[in-house]
């Protein structure tokens, strides 16, 4: 069976200390699903909150840094997370993944989706 999975690249989540996050996998890809652990959700949030930030946006390492990163994410209409769609064949266990890091996974804020 061929399965399509949304994945994010977790290179930006390395050494995150703002909240608990999972250790990156060997291929640095995180499959997004309803079965993610709380630590995997933390990793995905680290990647998403890093979208659109540069070195000048880096928050001071204090207790409110994580809150500021989430507030910044909520203030944008569209964030492009590194990643894409990968195909996985469950019979042969072959995975065809998006090229890295040139592809992206668009993330639209839920309250701004067209009706």
Order of alpha helices (4+ residues) and beta strands (2+ residues): beta-beta-alpha-alpha-beta-beta-beta
